[in-house]
């Protein structure tokens, strides 16, 4: 399907709607759709979709500024319909070949009323969804000069040709009341794309789907070389026991291959080769796939839930400080860094018999609970499968 996303502005303009559009565009591309972002101002982030600028939509477009100045005085002149006509022509051309058009906020927010009117006019020719983040009529910051007259009454006038979607229960209830719908509109919540939010490297972006992070109960980061004293076998034993308990863990071992001595190199190879087949999707030696640069390490800290650092002996233990700077809980042994931080947000984990206690401790950490809940409910992969897939298949598409 070819999908257009319309808003006054897009990236690199910063705002909630602009971020949603970028995440939505990337989500559609990942699902195999062709995407065109149509906007008044913005740039192409080079993420696999088309960005088409329509200058007539821009907030600082001369006709827009002139018409808005008149409307703000509670008046309407011939400039409104002249500008509306220009918008119809520009958007009709920009929507050529599009199967479905998602319009963000413009049907329910008054920032460009000629554009709202133009979209009403175009709706019979282009299948449209009014994606509703906000409504002027329920926002105490806004007052319309003549709310019951054209064009201000567009904020309370639904189009029979348009499907309305709300991003929350609150917005759906407001749409039903103020636009007088007989049924509550479809609710599809926003998402948070970690690749966009964290600015992940290209390598990590490619790995995200394979790592299946949205479905994981725990994502552990073990930042260490494969050396005997690092006690990686204990971390692997913990992962194996968690799987036996019906949990779905992921252990990311940075694991630069030991090349300092022949013994270290042999041990590193042995560790990789002896991972049981049933653990292979749960234990990842990151450096086997790409270099663990500073940027990649930053991504791993941001994506993980907990630093698991079971090393028996350390001169200090820098990963404990790095975890603290990333506001992460830690499982570790009593090493100097643990004592330096007075054990804050740290669980001393020495024996597999402590597993139940360690898990209980971790699941009591507010940051861990919030991050896991967010990825389970609001990751783009989850949102698409839970909401978009069925919703898009239910829409009768007419070719533009």
Secondary structure as GFF3:
##gff-version 3
##sequence-region A 1 400
A	DSSP	beta_strand	2	9	.	.	.	ID=ss1
A	DSSP	alpha_helix	16	30	.	.	.	ID=ss2
A	DSSP	beta_strand	34	41	.	.	.	ID=ss3
A	DSSP	beta_strand	50	53	.	.	.	ID=ss4
A	DSSP	three_ten_helix	55	57	.	.	.	ID=ss5
A	DSSP	alpha_helix	62	72	.	.	.	ID=ss6
A	DSSP	alpha_helix	78	94	.	.	.	ID=ss7
A	DSSP	beta_strand	100	104	.	.	.	ID=ss8
A	DSSP	three_ten_helix	110	112	.	.	.	ID=ss9
A	DSSP	alpha_helix	113	122	.	.	.	ID=ss10
A	DSSP	beta_strand	128	132	.	.	.	ID=ss11
A	DSSP	three_ten_helix	136	138	.	.	.	ID=ss12
A	DSSP	three_ten_helix	152	156	.	.	.	ID=ss13
A	DSSP	beta_strand	162	166	.	.	.	ID=ss14
A	DSSP	alpha_helix	169	178	.	.	.	ID=ss15
A	DSSP	beta_strand	186	187	.	.	.	ID=ss16
A	DSSP	alpha_helix	194	198	.	.	.	ID=ss17
A	DSSP	alpha_helix	202	211	.	.	.	ID=ss18
A	DSSP	three_ten_helix	213	215	.	.	.	ID=ss19
A	DSSP	beta_strand	218	222	.	.	.	ID=ss20
A	DSSP	three_ten_helix	228	230	.	.	.	ID=ss21
A	DSSP	alpha_helix	232	244	.	.	.	ID=ss22
A	DSSP	beta_strand	249	253	.	.	.	ID=ss23
A	DSSP	alpha_helix	262	273	.	.	.	ID=ss24
A	DSSP	three_ten_helix	277	279	.	.	.	ID=ss25
A	DSSP	beta_strand	283	285	.	.	.	ID=ss26
A	DSSP	three_ten_helix	286	288	.	.	.	ID=ss27
A	DSSP	alpha_helix	294	303	.	.	.	ID=ss28
A	DSSP	beta_strand	306	309	.	.	.	ID=ss29
A	DSSP	alpha_helix	318	325	.	.	.	ID=ss30
A	DSSP	beta_strand	329	332	.	.	.	ID=ss31
A	DSSP	alpha_helix	336	340	.	.	.	ID=ss32
A	DSSP	beta_strand	346	348	.	.	.	ID=ss33
A	DSSP	three_ten_helix	352	354	.	.	.	ID=ss34
A	DSSP	alpha_helix	355	363	.	.	.	ID=ss35
A	DSSP	alpha_helix	366	378	.	.	.	ID=ss36
A	DSSP	alpha_helix	380	383	.	.	.	ID=ss37
A	DSSP	pi_helix	384	388	.	.	.	ID=ss38
A	DSSP	alpha_helix	389	393	.	.	.	ID=ss39
###
